[in-house]
Amino acid sequence: MPADTDRDRVLDRYSRHVNTSLARLARLTATPVEVGAAGSHVHGGDGHTYLDCGGFGVFLLGHCHPRVVEAVRAQLVRNPLATRLFLNPELAEAAEALAAITPPGLEYVFLTNSGAEATEVGLKLARLAGKRSVVAMHGGFHGKTLGALSVTGRPQYRRPFEPLLSDVAFVPFGDVEALRARLTGDCAVLLEPVQAEGGVRVPPEGYLRAVRAACDEVGAVLVLDEIQSGMGRLGSWWGADLAGVTPDVLLAGKVLGGGVVPVGGVVATERVFAPLNADPLLHSSTFAGSPLAATAVTATIRVIESEGLLERARRLGPQVRDLADEALSRHCPHLVTEVRGEGLLIGIEFRSSDVATEFLLRLLDERVIPSYSLNSSNVLRLTPPAVLDTADLDWLARALDTAARRVGATVPSAA
């Protein structure tokens, strides 16, 4: 039986059992109940349909892609969870498929239940490789479990939970000389190709190659977090492909489950994965790599390949970025610092977080869902699916234009 979608009853349950602050915010902003979704559209309990350009990077295939849903539904009926004592053919197939699309040399796969768990596995592999310290990036985001939080570059999230992992240093993203100054052979380096929650920060040309070279010079391990940038979001399988680098460990998530099943993943070189090959019980998880999740991974990879979604993301990204830039330049250039991005990961940097919030609310008025940025509150993100059609682009253009006009009229200068 479907859940009760009456908004008042949902809010009451939120208040009593989920989170009082979330319930209060939903009342303040008149947030609707999410009752269904398909393709690029989300259906609200308010009777409206919304264009999804948010979802924190998950829905590159859109919502409920029929081929992924069909594969998952069949697996759900057949064998959703494994005993873990027998061989899991779905896991073997997904691991082979994922290794086949990662940079050469990344051969061994560990599927996880989330992106944050993938970060934990990446940190543990680095520790098993003898790396006792981590160099991470200011503004980087890698999850909110204790290990992942330790390497997330926003003190506001770390402080309430300190002490966290020791021997973690933060350096500016994009500054290879600052990295070199902290780098030793005892280090693992953890970073994103493009900082997503950090405000869609795109590094200088050649930066990742320089990071790879710096790690090689001292024998450091490079862990590349592609949880949000990977699986086609940037218009290629991975940001590593765009940069022409192979990390020692690559982290995946978000798109990996096709927007149908939550799943993360770690893909590592044979050398770095060797301790887990020697003793697989050093890291295990009851539900990780379940037949259901593994089926979603394989189906997602096949859809991206067969439907040309990498090319679509490459083509749509500049179109969406131009729509945003044109609307904001026309109506409120005094409130915007920059529109930037790579592929379908696009950031709009406003001069204040108040203006970013106002623009988010105005987009929602036009039935368009954006994403805020956890580590950069003045940056609003557009992470639409690669299945946008002409009507969706027209809808987005009108929404951006109307929202920019309204914000420009009500906020004469940066708040």
Secondary structure, DSSP 8 states (H G I E B T S, - for coil): ------HHHHHHHIIIII-HHHHHHHHHHT---EEEEEBTEEEETTS-EEEES-GGG--TT-BS-HHHHHHHHHHHHH-SS--SSS--HHHHHHHHHHHHHS-TTEEEEEEESSHHHHHHHHHHHHHHTT--EEEEETT----SSHHHHHT-S-HHHHGGG-S--SSEEEE-TT-HHHHHHH--TTEEEEE-SSBTTTTSB---TTHHHHHHHHHHHHT-EEEEE-TTTTTTTTSSS-HHHHHT---SEEEE-GGGGTTTS--EEEEEEHHHHHHHHH-GGGS--SSTT-HHHHHHHHHHHHHHHHTTHHHHHHHHHHHHHHHHHHHHHHH-GGGEEEEEEETTEEEEEESSHHHHHHHHHHHHHTTEE-EE-TT-TTEEEE---TT--HHHHHHHHHHHHHHHHHHHHH-SS--
